[in-house]
Amino acid sequence: MSIATITSKGQTTIPKEIREKLNLRPGDRIHFIIEPDGKVYIQPVNIQVEELSGILHKAERKAVSIEEMNEAIEQCAGNLS
């Protein structure tokens, strides 16, 4: 668990472990998400397009047709009812 201290000016330092996990660098912006149960999440706002390269495509994965996608969606929707 990472712990940070808030200064008298309401500032804090994000622990190194968290900065590394979220790939945060000086100047990056973060979004605070507050859930109804009081949990707070931080999400990086600055995501470089280069970091997204390859996240969807996997060379060993066969391409799926629109028809196959629609069929899978219908099957999942049928399981929800």
Buried (B, 14 or more C-beta within 10 A) or exposed (E): EEEEEEEEEEEEEBEEEEBEEBEBEEEBEBEEEEEEEEEEEEEBEEEEEEEEEEEEEEEEEEEEEEEEEEEEEEEEEEEEE
